[in-house]
Amino acid sequence: MSDLLFIGHHPYLGGGDPERLLHILETVSEIAPKVLVRGHGPVGIADSLTQMGRYVECMDGLAHKLVEDGEAEETIDAMAVPEPYDDWLFAAFFPVNMHFLYQRRLGEQRGVVI
């Protein structure tokens, strides 16, 4: 899985395509793997794919809501990491991911895909 799967860690989503990542996670999940080897850290199981997908969906959903509600991007810097991700490692990636997803959603709202 390399860096397509993070277990108990915030992934770095910047510059990527969250929809494509979700598609990849779903495709691998359909294979029903018993063991998943990621780039760094512990070996995962099939549920690890679900957890990673939920993370991506949650962060993208938060970014979508911020843009939809007209919130300034700066509000991200004061946001707390939502549960159940608040104890995940690499927490510094949370605001980075949120800024990236916010800009993607803002671009979509303006008709520009980032």
Biopython code that builds the backbone (N, CA, C, O; Angstrom):
import numpy as np
from Bio.PDB.StructureBuilder import StructureBuilder

atoms = [
    (1, "MET", "N", (0.817, -1.207, 0.000)),
    (1, "MET", "CA", (0.000, 0.000, 0.000)),
    (1, "MET", "C", (0.856, 1.264, 0.000)),
    (1, "MET", "O", (0.391, 2.337, -0.385)),
    (2, "SER", "N", (2.104, 1.130, 0.433)),
    (2, "SER", "CA", (3.004, 2.267, 0.467)),
    (2, "SER", "C", (2.340, 3.439, 1.209)),
    (2, "SER", "O", (1.775, 3.242, 2.284)),
    (3, "ASP", "N", (2.402, 4.639, 0.651)),
    (3, "ASP", "CA", (1.835, 5.811, 1.323)),
    (3, "ASP", "C", (0.374, 6.061, 0.961)),
    (3, "ASP", "O", (-0.133, 7.162, 1.175)),
    (4, "LEU", "N", (-0.304, 5.061, 0.421)),
    (4, "LEU", "CA", (-1.744, 5.172, 0.176)),
    (4, "LEU", "C", (-2.534, 4.833, 1.429)),
    (4, "LEU", "O", (-3.738, 5.083, 1.491)),
    (5, "LEU", "N", (-1.870, 4.267, 2.424)),
    (5, "LEU", "CA", (-2.551, 3.859, 3.649)),
    (5, "LEU", "C", (-1.758, 4.315, 4.856)),
    (5, "LEU", "O", (-0.565, 4.036, 4.974)),
    (6, "PHE", "N", (-2.426, 5.011, 5.740)),
    (6, "PHE", "CA", (-1.858, 5.420, 7.020)),
    (6, "PHE", "C", (-2.713, 4.791, 8.106)),
    (6, "PHE", "O", (-3.940, 4.778, 8.010)),
    (7, "ILE", "N", (-2.072, 4.276, 9.126)),
    (7, "ILE", "CA", (-2.786, 3.622, 10.215)),
    (7, "ILE", "C", (-2.457, 4.362, 11.508)),
    (7, "ILE", "O", (-1.309, 4.366, 11.953)),
    (8, "GLY", "N", (-3.463, 4.984, 12.107)),
    (8, "GLY", "CA", (-3.245, 5.730, 13.336)),
    (8, "GLY", "C", (-2.408, 6.980, 13.164)),
    (8, "GLY", "O", (-1.905, 7.535, 14.141)),
    (9, "HIS", "N", (-2.258, 7.423, 11.939)),
    (9, "HIS", "CA", (-1.498, 8.627, 11.604)),
    (9, "HIS", "C", (-2.305, 9.465, 10.610)),
    (9, "HIS", "O", (-3.000, 8.926, 9.748)),
    (10, "HIS", "N", (-2.204, 10.782, 10.743)),
    (10, "HIS", "CA", (-2.809, 11.651, 9.740)),
    (10, "HIS", "C", (-1.990, 11.503, 8.464)),
    (10, "HIS", "O", (-0.769, 11.655, 8.493)),
    (11, "PRO", "N", (-2.649, 11.206, 7.340)),
    (11, "PRO", "CA", (-1.915, 11.150, 6.077)),
    (11, "PRO", "C", (-1.647, 12.558, 5.580)),
    (11, "PRO", "O", (-2.255, 13.518, 6.054)),
    (12, "TYR", "N", (-0.744, 12.680, 4.632)),
    (12, "TYR", "CA", (-0.534, 13.949, 3.949)),
    (12, "TYR", "C", (-1.360, 13.888, 2.672)),
    (12, "TYR", "O", (-1.077, 13.086, 1.782)),
    (13, "LEU", "N", (-2.382, 14.738, 2.582)),
    (13, "LEU", "CA", (-3.282, 14.731, 1.429)),
    (13, "LEU", "C", (-2.949, 15.815, 0.409)),
    (13, "LEU", "O", (-3.438, 15.766, -0.720)),
    (14, "GLY", "N", (-2.133, 16.783, 0.783)),
    (14, "GLY", "CA", (-1.840, 17.926, -0.079)),
    (14, "GLY", "C", (-1.322, 17.534, -1.445)),
    (14, "GLY", "O", (-0.421, 16.704, -1.568)),
    (15, "GLY", "N", (-1.892, 18.130, -2.458)),
    (15, "GLY", "CA", (-1.458, 17.884, -3.821)),
    (15, "GLY", "C", (-2.034, 16.624, -4.434)),
    (15, "GLY", "O", (-1.776, 16.320, -5.598)),
    (16, "GLY", "N", (-2.811, 15.893, -3.658)),
    (16, "GLY", "CA", (-3.397, 14.660, -4.159)),
    (16, "GLY", "C", (-4.830, 14.848, -4.615)),
    (16, "GLY", "O", (-5.335, 15.968, -4.693)),
    (17, "ASP", "N", (-5.461, 13.756, -4.908)),
    (17, "ASP", "CA", (-6.854, 13.747, -5.351)),
    (17, "ASP", "C", (-7.646, 12.874, -4.383)),
    (17, "ASP", "O", (-7.604, 11.648, -4.488)),
    (18, "PRO", "N", (-8.365, 13.481, -3.445)),
    (18, "PRO", "CA", (-9.064, 12.691, -2.438)),
    (18, "PRO", "C", (-10.083, 11.719, -3.018)),
    (18, "PRO", "O", (-10.260, 10.621, -2.491)),
    (19, "GLU", "N", (-10.751, 12.108, -4.090)),
    (19, "GLU", "CA", (-11.731, 11.200, -4.704)),
    (19, "GLU", "C", (-11.036, 9.967, -5.276)),
    (19, "GLU", "O", (-11.529, 8.848, -5.131)),
    (20, "ARG", "N", (-9.905, 10.172, -5.917)),
    (20, "ARG", "CA", (-9.140, 9.059, -6.481)),
    (20, "ARG", "C", (-8.609, 8.157, -5.368)),
    (20, "ARG", "O", (-8.632, 6.933, -5.494)),
    (21, "LEU", "N", (-8.135, 8.759, -4.285)),
    (21, "LEU", "CA", (-7.652, 7.975, -3.154)),
    (21, "LEU", "C", (-8.770, 7.111, -2.589)),
    (21, "LEU", "O", (-8.559, 5.933, -2.303)),
    (22, "LEU", "N", (-9.956, 7.685, -2.427)),
    (22, "LEU", "CA", (-11.097, 6.904, -1.926)),
    (22, "LEU", "C", (-11.426, 5.757, -2.868)),
    (22, "LEU", "O", (-11.747, 4.655, -2.421)),
    (23, "HIS", "N", (-11.347, 6.009, -4.166)),
    (23, "HIS", "CA", (-11.606, 4.954, -5.154)),
    (23, "HIS", "C", (-10.580, 3.822, -5.010)),
    (23, "HIS", "O", (-10.940, 2.645, -5.055)),
    (24, "ILE", "N", (-9.325, 4.178, -4.839)),
    (24, "ILE", "CA", (-8.270, 3.171, -4.670)),
    (24, "ILE", "C", (-8.518, 2.353, -3.408)),
    (24, "ILE", "O", (-8.424, 1.126, -3.433)),
    (25, "LEU", "N", (-8.832, 3.025, -2.313)),
    (25, "LEU", "CA", (-9.090, 2.314, -1.058)),
    (25, "LEU", "C", (-10.267, 1.352, -1.201)),
    (25, "LEU", "O", (-10.219, 0.231, -0.693)),
    (26, "GLU", "N", (-11.321, 1.785, -1.888)),
    (26, "GLU", "CA", (-12.486, 0.923, -2.111)),
    (26, "GLU", "C", (-12.129, -0.272, -2.993)),
    (26, "GLU", "O", (-12.565, -1.394, -2.734)),
    (27, "THR", "N", (-11.343, -0.030, -4.025)),
    (27, "THR", "CA", (-10.942, -1.097, -4.936)),
    (27, "THR", "C", (-10.119, -2.153, -4.203)),
    (27, "THR", "O", (-10.351, -3.350, -4.373)),
    (28, "VAL", "N", (-9.167, -1.717, -3.397)),
    (28, "VAL", "CA", (-8.360, -2.663, -2.622)),
    (28, "VAL", "C", (-9.241, -3.402, -1.623)),
    (28, "VAL", "O", (-9.068, -4.601, -1.408)),
    (29, "SER", "N", (-10.176, -2.697, -1.019)),
    (29, "SER", "CA", (-11.081, -3.325, -0.052)),
    (29, "SER", "C", (-11.894, -4.451, -0.690)),
    (29, "SER", "O", (-12.158, -5.465, -0.044)),
    (30, "GLU", "N", (-12.289, -4.280, -1.943)),
    (30, "GLU", "CA", (-13.071, -5.307, -2.654)),
    (30, "GLU", "C", (-12.298, -6.603, -2.839)),
    (30, "GLU", "O", (-12.899, -7.663, -3.013)),
    (31, "ILE", "N", (-10.987, -6.531, -2.804)),
    (31, "ILE", "CA", (-10.145, -7.718, -2.908)),
    (31, "ILE", "C", (-10.201, -8.535, -1.608)),
    (31, "ILE", "O", (-9.823, -9.706, -1.585)),
    (32, "ALA", "N", (-10.676, -7.903, -0.535)),
    (32, "ALA", "CA", (-10.759, -8.512, 0.802)),
    (32, "ALA", "C", (-9.391, -8.974, 1.300)),
    (32, "ALA", "O", (-9.207, -10.154, 1.602)),
    (33, "PRO", "N", (-8.432, -8.051, 1.388)),
    (33, "PRO", "CA", (-7.099, -8.441, 1.848)),
    (33, "PRO", "C", (-7.104, -8.833, 3.323)),
    (33, "PRO", "O", (-7.901, -8.328, 4.113)),
    (34, "LYS", "N", (-6.223, -9.717, 3.665)),
    (34, "LYS", "CA", (-6.084, -10.145, 5.063)),
    (34, "LYS", "C", (-5.023, -9.304, 5.778)),
    (34, "LYS", "O", (-5.130, -9.032, 6.974)),
    (35, "VAL", "N", (-3.997, -8.900, 5.021)),
    (35, "VAL", "CA", (-2.882, -8.129, 5.568)),
    (35, "VAL", "C", (-2.556, -7.011, 4.592)),
    (35, "VAL", "O", (-2.563, -7.208, 3.377)),
    (36, "LEU", "N", (-2.271, -5.835, 5.137)),
    (36, "LEU", "CA", (-1.902, -4.679, 4.315)),
    (36, "LEU", "C", (-0.589, -4.113, 4.827)),
    (36, "LEU", "O", (-0.469, -3.781, 6.007)),
    (37, "VAL", "N", (0.385, -4.003, 3.952)),
    (37, "VAL", "CA", (1.676, -3.460, 4.330)),
    (37, "VAL", "C", (1.735, -2.023, 3.818)),
    (37, "VAL", "O", (1.584, -1.767, 2.623)),
    (38, "ARG", "N", (1.952, -1.119, 4.718)),
    (38, "ARG", "CA", (2.027, 0.291, 4.329)),
    (38, "ARG", "C", (3.480, 0.735, 4.289)),
    (38, "ARG", "O", (4.379, -0.042, 4.611)),
    (39, "GLY", "N", (3.706, 1.945, 3.905)),
    (39, "GLY", "CA", (5.069, 2.441, 3.752)),
    (39, "GLY", "C", (5.839, 2.499, 5.056)),
    (39, "GLY", "O", (7.033, 2.202, 5.078)),
    (40, "HIS", "N", (5.182, 2.876, 6.145)),
    (40, "HIS", "CA", (5.834, 3.020, 7.448)),
    (40, "HIS", "C", (4.842, 2.561, 8.515)),
    (40, "HIS", "O", (3.634, 2.756, 8.377)),
    (41, "GLY", "N", (5.352, 1.964, 9.557)),
    (41, "GLY", "CA", (4.505, 1.623, 10.691)),
    (41, "GLY", "C", (3.951, 0.224, 10.649)),
    (41, "GLY", "O", (4.454, -0.644, 9.935)),
    (42, "PRO", "N", (2.895, 0.014, 11.432)),
    (42, "PRO", "CA", (2.368, -1.343, 11.613)),
    (42, "PRO", "C", (1.670, -1.889, 10.368)),
    (42, "PRO", "O", (1.262, -1.152, 9.470)),
    (43, "VAL", "N", (1.557, -3.190, 10.360)),
    (43, "VAL", "CA", (0.807, -3.876, 9.308)),
    (43, "VAL", "C", (-0.672, -3.646, 9.582)),
    (43, "VAL", "O", (-1.099, -3.613, 10.737)),
    (44, "GLY", "N", (-1.450, -3.489, 8.520)),
    (44, "GLY", "CA", (-2.874, -3.228, 8.673)),
    (44, "GLY", "C", (-3.725, -4.413, 8.285)),
    (44, "GLY", "O", (-3.238, -5.429, 7.789)),
    (45, "ILE", "N", (-5.008, -4.252, 8.525)),
    (45, "ILE", "CA", (-6.013, -5.240, 8.149)),
    (45, "ILE", "C", (-7.052, -4.545, 7.279)),
    (45, "ILE", "O", (-6.983, -3.334, 7.067)),
    (46, "ALA", "N", (-8.003, -5.303, 6.781)),
    (46, "ALA", "CA", (-9.009, -4.740, 5.869)),
    (46, "ALA", "C", (-9.697, -3.511, 6.466)),
    (46, "ALA", "O", (-9.981, -2.559, 5.740)),
    (47, "ASP", "N", (-9.965, -3.514, 7.754)),
    (47, "ASP", "CA", (-10.636, -2.382, 8.395)),
    (47, "ASP", "C", (-9.782, -1.107, 8.334)),
    (47, "ASP", "O", (-10.314, 0.001, 8.419)),
    (48, "SER", "N", (-8.484, -1.263, 8.191)),
    (48, "SER", "CA", (-7.600, -0.093, 8.082)),
    (48, "SER", "C", (-7.954, 0.753, 6.861)),
    (48, "SER", "O", (-7.834, 1.977, 6.892)),
    (49, "LEU", "N", (-8.389, 0.096, 5.791)),
    (49, "LEU", "CA", (-8.818, 0.808, 4.586)),
    (49, "LEU", "C", (-10.058, 1.648, 4.871)),
    (49, "LEU", "O", (-10.167, 2.791, 4.426)),
    (50, "THR", "N", (-10.985, 1.064, 5.617)),
    (50, "THR", "CA", (-12.218, 1.767, 5.985)),
    (50, "THR", "C", (-11.904, 2.986, 6.841)),
    (50, "THR", "O", (-12.457, 4.063, 6.618)),
    (51, "GLN", "N", (-11.020, 2.820, 7.818)),
    (51, "GLN", "CA", (-10.659, 3.933, 8.693)),
    (51, "GLN", "C", (-10.009, 5.067, 7.912)),
    (51, "GLN", "O", (-10.311, 6.238, 8.140)),
    (52, "MET", "N", (-9.126, 4.719, 7.003)),
    (52, "MET", "CA", (-8.462, 5.740, 6.179)),
    (52, "MET", "C", (-9.486, 6.456, 5.295)),
    (52, "MET", "O", (-9.447, 7.679, 5.161)),
    (53, "GLY", "N", (-10.398, 5.696, 4.697)),
    (53, "GLY", "CA", (-11.443, 6.300, 3.874)),
    (53, "GLY", "C", (-12.327, 7.241, 4.664)),
    (53, "GLY", "O", (-12.689, 8.314, 4.183)),
    (54, "ARG", "N", (-12.674, 6.844, 5.873)),
    (54, "ARG", "CA", (-13.503, 7.708, 6.728)),
    (54, "ARG", "C", (-12.775, 9.004, 7.065)),
    (54, "ARG", "O", (-13.386, 10.071, 7.115)),
    (55, "TYR", "N", (-11.477, 8.907, 7.294)),
    (55, "TYR", "CA", (-10.687, 10.101, 7.577)),
    (55, "TYR", "C", (-10.778, 11.073, 6.399)),
    (55, "TYR", "O", (-11.089, 12.250, 6.578)),
    (56, "VAL", "N", (-10.506, 10.573, 5.207)),
    (56, "VAL", "CA", (-10.537, 11.425, 4.007)),
    (56, "VAL", "C", (-11.923, 12.043, 3.834)),
    (56, "VAL", "O", (-12.040, 13.240, 3.572)),
    (57, "GLU", "N", (-12.965, 11.239, 3.979)),
    (57, "GLU", "CA", (-14.337, 11.743, 3.838)),
    (57, "GLU", "C", (-14.658, 12.784, 4.903)),
    (57, "GLU", "O", (-15.304, 13.790, 4.608)),
    (58, "CYS", "N", (-14.217, 12.555, 6.132)),
    (58, "CYS", "CA", (-14.481, 13.503, 7.223)),
    (58, "CYS", "C", (-13.797, 14.840, 6.964)),
    (58, "CYS", "O", (-14.423, 15.893, 7.085)),
    (59, "MET", "N", (-12.525, 14.802, 6.610)),
    (59, "MET", "CA", (-11.784, 16.045, 6.374)),
    (59, "MET", "C", (-12.352, 16.804, 5.175)),
    (59, "MET", "O", (-12.496, 18.026, 5.215)),
    (60, "ASP", "N", (-12.669, 16.072, 4.115)),
    (60, "ASP", "CA", (-13.247, 16.719, 2.942)),
    (60, "ASP", "C", (-14.620, 17.288, 3.260)),
    (60, "ASP", "O", (-14.979, 18.362, 2.778)),
    (61, "GLY", "N", (-15.378, 16.578, 4.060)),
    (61, "GLY", "CA", (-16.693, 17.078, 4.478)),
    (61, "GLY", "C", (-16.582, 18.352, 5.304)),
    (61, "GLY", "O", (-17.371, 19.282, 5.136)),
    (62, "LEU", "N", (-15.596, 18.389, 6.200)),
    (62, "LEU", "CA", (-15.373, 19.602, 6.999)),
    (62, "LEU", "C", (-14.992, 20.778, 6.100)),
    (62, "LEU", "O", (-15.496, 21.888, 6.268)),
    (63, "ALA", "N", (-14.101, 20.523, 5.151)),
    (63, "ALA", "CA", (-13.678, 21.589, 4.233)),
    (63, "ALA", "C", (-14.858, 22.071, 3.399)),
    (63, "ALA", "O", (-15.035, 23.272, 3.195)),
    (64, "HIS", "N", (-15.659, 21.134, 2.924)),
    (64, "HIS", "CA", (-16.832, 21.483, 2.127)),
    (64, "HIS", "C", (-17.781, 22.380, 2.931)),
    (64, "HIS", "O", (-18.298, 23.370, 2.413)),
    (65, "LYS", "N", (-18.001, 22.025, 4.190)),
    (65, "LYS", "CA", (-18.904, 22.814, 5.044)),
    (65, "LYS", "C", (-18.342, 24.213, 5.287)),
    (65, "LYS", "O", (-19.085, 25.194, 5.258)),
    (66, "LEU", "N", (-17.042, 24.308, 5.525)),
    (66, "LEU", "CA", (-16.437, 25.629, 5.731)),
    (66, "LEU", "C", (-16.658, 26.531, 4.521)),
    (66, "LEU", "O", (-17.049, 27.690, 4.663)),
    (67, "VAL", "N", (-16.407, 25.998, 3.346)),
    (67, "VAL", "CA", (-16.578, 26.783, 2.117)),
    (67, "VAL", "C", (-18.051, 27.117, 1.903)),
    (67, "VAL", "O", (-18.403, 28.253, 1.585)),
    (68, "GLU", "N", (-18.900, 26.117, 2.081)),
    (68, "GLU", "CA", (-20.344, 26.323, 1.882)),
    (68, "GLU", "C", (-20.899, 27.378, 2.833)),
    (68, "GLU", "O", (-21.775, 28.160, 2.463)),
    (69, "ASP", "N", (-20.376, 27.394, 4.072)),
    (69, "ASP", "CA", (-20.845, 28.357, 5.073)),
    (69, "ASP", "C", (-20.164, 29.713, 4.959)),
    (69, "ASP", "O", (-20.472, 30.625, 5.726)),
    (70, "GLY", "N", (-19.244, 29.857, 4.014)),
    (70, "GLY", "CA", (-18.557, 31.135, 3.823)),
    (70, "GLY", "C", (-17.521, 31.445, 4.885)),
    (70, "GLY", "O", (-17.161, 32.606, 5.084)),
    (71, "GLU", "N", (-17.037, 30.415, 5.570)),
    (71, "GLU", "CA", (-16.026, 30.617, 6.614)),
    (71, "GLU", "C", (-14.687, 30.968, 5.976)),
    (71, "GLU", "O", (-14.344, 30.457, 4.910)),
    (72, "ALA", "N", (-13.947, 31.831, 6.627)),
    (72, "ALA", "CA", (-12.613, 32.201, 6.148)),
    (72, "ALA", "C", (-11.660, 31.028, 6.347)),
    (72, "ALA", "O", (-11.776, 30.274, 7.313)),
    (73, "GLU", "N", (-10.732, 30.889, 5.433)),
    (73, "GLU", "CA", (-9.765, 29.789, 5.518)),
    (73, "GLU", "C", (-8.976, 29.828, 6.830)),
    (73, "GLU", "O", (-8.571, 28.782, 7.337)),
    (74, "GLU", "N", (-8.759, 31.001, 7.372)),
    (74, "GLU", "CA", (-7.981, 31.156, 8.599)),
    (74, "GLU", "C", (-8.612, 30.431, 9.791)),
    (74, "GLU", "O", (-7.920, 30.127, 10.763)),
    (75, "THR", "N", (-9.912, 30.154, 9.726)),
    (75, "THR", "CA", (-10.564, 29.451, 10.838)),
    (75, "THR", "C", (-9.992, 28.041, 11.008)),
    (75, "THR", "O", (-10.095, 27.456, 12.085)),
    (76, "ILE", "N", (-9.399, 27.505, 9.962)),
    (76, "ILE", "CA", (-8.806, 26.167, 10.036)),
    (76, "ILE", "C", (-7.707, 26.128, 11.091)),
    (76, "ILE", "O", (-7.561, 25.134, 11.802)),
    (77, "ASP", "N", (-6.937, 27.202, 11.194)),
    (77, "ASP", "CA", (-5.804, 27.222, 12.113)),
    (77, "ASP", "C", (-6.218, 27.127, 13.579)),
    (77, "ASP", "O", (-5.403, 26.760, 14.426)),
    (78, "ALA", "N", (-7.455, 27.447, 13.886)),
    (78, "ALA", "CA", (-7.945, 27.356, 15.254)),
    (78, "ALA", "C", (-8.772, 26.094, 15.507)),
    (78, "ALA", "O", (-9.225, 25.857, 16.627)),
    (79, "MET", "N", (-8.965, 25.291, 14.469)),
    (79, "MET", "CA", (-9.801, 24.098, 14.597)),
    (79, "MET", "C", (-9.082, 23.005, 15.383)),
    (79, "MET", "O", (-7.877, 22.798, 15.246)),
    (80, "ALA", "N", (-9.859, 22.320, 16.206)),
    (80, "ALA", "CA", (-9.346, 21.135, 16.898)),
    (80, "ALA", "C", (-9.509, 19.938, 15.967)),
    (80, "ALA", "O", (-10.428, 19.894, 15.149)),
    (81, "VAL", "N", (-8.629, 18.995, 16.098)),
    (81, "VAL", "CA", (-8.736, 17.760, 15.324)),
    (81, "VAL", "C", (-9.968, 17.013, 15.823)),
    (81, "VAL", "O", (-10.091, 16.768, 17.024)),
    (82, "PRO", "N", (-10.875, 16.648, 14.931)),
    (82, "PRO", "CA", (-12.089, 15.963, 15.369)),
    (82, "PRO", "C", (-11.825, 14.519, 15.823)),
    (82, "PRO", "O", (-10.887, 13.864, 15.369)),
    (83, "GLU", "N", (-12.676, 14.054, 16.725)),
    (83, "GLU", "CA", (-12.629, 12.645, 17.117)),
    (83, "GLU", "C", (-13.090, 11.815, 15.937)),
    (83, "GLU", "O", (-13.923, 12.303, 15.174)),
    (84, "PRO", "N", (-12.637, 10.661, 15.740)),
    (84, "PRO", "CA", (-11.702, 9.868, 16.537)),
    (84, "PRO", "C", (-10.254, 10.048, 16.111)),
    (84, "PRO", "O", (-9.412, 9.205, 16.419)),
    (85, "TYR", "N", (-9.952, 11.129, 15.410)),
    (85, "TYR", "CA", (-8.616, 11.334, 14.859)),
    (85, "TYR", "C", (-7.732, 12.201, 15.752)),
    (85, "TYR", "O", (-6.578, 12.463, 15.415)),
    (86, "ASP", "N", (-8.263, 12.641, 16.877)),
    (86, "ASP", "CA", (-7.551, 13.571, 17.749)),
    (86, "ASP", "C", (-6.350, 12.951, 18.458)),
    (86, "ASP", "O", (-5.508, 13.673, 18.991)),
    (87, "ASP", "N", (-6.263, 11.623, 18.469)),
    (87, "ASP", "CA", (-5.094, 10.997, 19.085)),
    (87, "ASP", "C", (-4.162, 10.359, 18.047)),
    (87, "ASP", "O", (-3.207, 9.671, 18.411)),
    (88, "TRP", "N", (-4.436, 10.584, 16.768)),
    (88, "TRP", "CA", (-3.574, 10.053, 15.717)),
    (88, "TRP", "C", (-2.258, 10.832, 15.691)),
    (88, "TRP", "O", (-2.217, 12.017, 16.021)),
    (89, "LEU", "N", (-1.200, 10.155, 15.299)),
    (89, "LEU", "CA", (0.105, 10.784, 15.153)),
    (89, "LEU", "C", (0.148, 11.638, 13.883)),
    (89, "LEU", "O", (-0.752, 11.562, 13.046)),
    (90, "PHE", "N", (1.176, 12.431, 13.748)),
    (90, "PHE", "CA", (1.354, 13.366, 12.629)),
    (90, "PHE", "C", (0.228, 14.408, 12.594)),
    (90, "PHE", "O", (-0.248, 14.785, 11.523)),
    (91, "ALA", "N", (-0.188, 14.864, 13.775)),
    (91, "ALA", "CA", (-1.283, 15.834, 13.874)),
    (91, "ALA", "C", (-0.984, 17.122, 13.115)),
    (91, "ALA", "O", (-1.908, 17.855, 12.761)),
    (92, "ALA", "N", (0.280, 17.407, 12.863)),
    (92, "ALA", "CA", (0.634, 18.618, 12.102)),
    (92, "ALA", "C", (0.092, 18.561, 10.679)),
    (92, "ALA", "O", (-0.033, 19.597, 10.026)),
    (93, "PHE", "N", (-0.231, 17.363, 10.191)),
    (93, "PHE", "CA", (-0.807, 17.241, 8.853)),
    (93, "PHE", "C", (-2.284, 17.646, 8.819)),
    (93, "PHE", "O", (-2.820, 17.926, 7.747)),
    (94, "PHE", "N", (-2.945, 17.679, 9.979)),
    (94, "PHE", "CA", (-4.369, 18.035, 9.989)),
    (94, "PHE", "C", (-4.614, 19.406, 9.367)),
    (94, "PHE", "O", (-5.392, 19.496, 8.417)),
    (95, "PRO", "N", (-3.977, 20.497, 9.862)),
    (95, "PRO", "CA", (-4.257, 21.797, 9.238)),
    (95, "PRO", "C", (-3.782, 21.865, 7.788)),
    (95, "PRO", "O", (-4.408, 22.528, 6.961)),
    (96, "VAL", "N", (-2.691, 21.192, 7.479)),
    (96, "VAL", "CA", (-2.187, 21.179, 6.098)),
    (96, "VAL", "C", (-3.233, 20.540, 5.190)),
    (96, "VAL", "O", (-3.545, 21.066, 4.122)),
    (97, "ASN", "N", (-3.769, 19.404, 5.624)),
    (97, "ASN", "CA", (-4.810, 18.722, 4.846)),
    (97, "ASN", "C", (-6.049, 19.590, 4.702)),
    (97, "ASN", "O", (-6.638, 19.670, 3.624)),
    (98, "MET", "N", (-6.441, 20.238, 5.789)),
    (98, "MET", "CA", (-7.645, 21.063, 5.755)),
    (98, "MET", "C", (-7.473, 22.261, 4.817)),
    (98, "MET", "O", (-8.395, 22.603, 4.076)),
    (99, "HIS", "N", (-6.304, 22.897, 4.843)),
    (99, "HIS", "CA", (-6.068, 24.027, 3.933)),
    (99, "HIS", "C", (-6.128, 23.553, 2.476)),
    (99, "HIS", "O", (-6.729, 24.209, 1.626)),
    (100, "PHE", "N", (-5.501, 22.414, 2.202)),
    (100, "PHE", "CA", (-5.525, 21.873, 0.846)),
    (100, "PHE", "C", (-6.944, 21.558, 0.403)),
    (100, "PHE", "O", (-7.346, 21.936, -0.697)),
    (101, "LEU", "N", (-7.712, 20.867, 1.249)),
    (101, "LEU", "CA", (-9.085, 20.488, 0.892)),
    (101, "LEU", "C", (-9.991, 21.709, 0.795)),
    (101, "LEU", "O", (-10.887, 21.756, -0.048)),
    (102, "TYR", "N", (-9.761, 22.694, 1.655)),
    (102, "TYR", "CA", (-10.522, 23.949, 1.597)),
    (102, "TYR", "C", (-10.302, 24.615, 0.236)),
    (102, "TYR", "O", (-11.255, 25.046, -0.413)),
    (103, "GLN", "N", (-9.039, 24.695, -0.188)),
    (103, "GLN", "CA", (-8.734, 25.333, -1.467)),
    (103, "GLN", "C", (-9.342, 24.553, -2.633)),
    (103, "GLN", "O", (-9.807, 25.157, -3.599)),
    (104, "ARG", "N", (-9.347, 23.229, -2.556)),
    (104, "ARG", "CA", (-9.993, 22.410, -3.597)),
    (104, "ARG", "C", (-11.485, 22.724, -3.657)),
    (104, "ARG", "O", (-12.037, 22.951, -4.734)),
    (105, "ARG", "N", (-12.126, 22.736, -2.503)),
    (105, "ARG", "CA", (-13.571, 23.007, -2.460)),
    (105, "ARG", "C", (-13.879, 24.430, -2.904)),
    (105, "ARG", "O", (-14.865, 24.658, -3.605)),
    (106, "LEU", "N", (-13.059, 25.378, -2.509)),
    (106, "LEU", "CA", (-13.252, 26.765, -2.932)),
    (106, "LEU", "C", (-13.108, 26.873, -4.443)),
    (106, "LEU", "O", (-13.875, 27.582, -5.095)),
    (107, "GLY", "N", (-12.141, 26.182, -4.989)),
    (107, "GLY", "CA", (-11.949, 26.165, -6.445)),
    (107, "GLY", "C", (-13.142, 25.567, -7.153)),
    (107, "GLY", "O", (-13.595, 26.093, -8.170)),
    (108, "GLU", "N", (-13.658, 24.464, -6.621)),
    (108, "GLU", "CA", (-14.852, 23.847, -7.218)),
    (108, "GLU", "C", (-16.028, 24.809, -7.198)),
    (108, "GLU", "O", (-16.786, 24.903, -8.164)),
    (109, "GLN", "N", (-16.173, 25.525, -6.083)),
    (109, "GLN", "CA", (-17.266, 26.487, -5.977)),
    (109, "GLN", "C", (-17.142, 27.565, -7.043)),
    (109, "GLN", "O", (-18.144, 28.077, -7.542)),
    (110, "ARG", "N", (-15.917, 27.900, -7.383)),
    (110, "ARG", "CA", (-15.659, 28.933, -8.394)),
    (110, "ARG", "C", (-15.546, 28.364, -9.798)),
    (110, "ARG", "O", (-15.311, 29.097, -10.758)),
    (111, "GLY", "N", (-15.716, 27.035, -9.913)),
    (111, "GLY", "CA", (-15.665, 26.397, -11.223)),
    (111, "GLY", "C", (-14.266, 26.058, -11.685)),
    (111, "GLY", "O", (-14.046, 25.811, -12.871)),
    (112, "VAL", "N", (-13.312, 26.042, -10.758)),
    (112, "VAL", "CA", (-11.928, 25.705, -11.082)),
    (112, "VAL", "C", (-11.550, 24.469, -10.277)),
    (112, "VAL", "O", (-11.645, 24.473, -9.050)),
    (113, "VAL", "N", (-11.128, 23.425, -10.953)),
    (113, "VAL", "CA", (-10.714, 22.217, -10.240)),
    (113, "VAL", "C", (-9.233, 22.274, -9.977)),
    (113, "VAL", "O", (-8.432, 22.467, -10.892)),
    (114, "ILE", "N", (-8.871, 22.103, -8.708)),
    (114, "ILE", "CA", (-7.466, 22.157, -8.294)),
    (114, "ILE", "C", (-6.935, 20.740, -8.206)),
    (114, "ILE", "O", (-5.767, 20.538, -7.873)),
]
sb = StructureBuilder()
sb.init_structure("model")
sb.init_model(0)
sb.init_chain("A")
sb.init_seg("    ")
for serial, (resi, resn, name, xyz) in enumerate(atoms, 1):
    if name == "N":
        sb.init_residue(resn, " ", resi, " ")
    sb.init_atom(name, np.array(xyz, "f"), 0.0, 1.0, " ", f" {name:<3s}", serial, name[0])
structure = sb.get_structure()
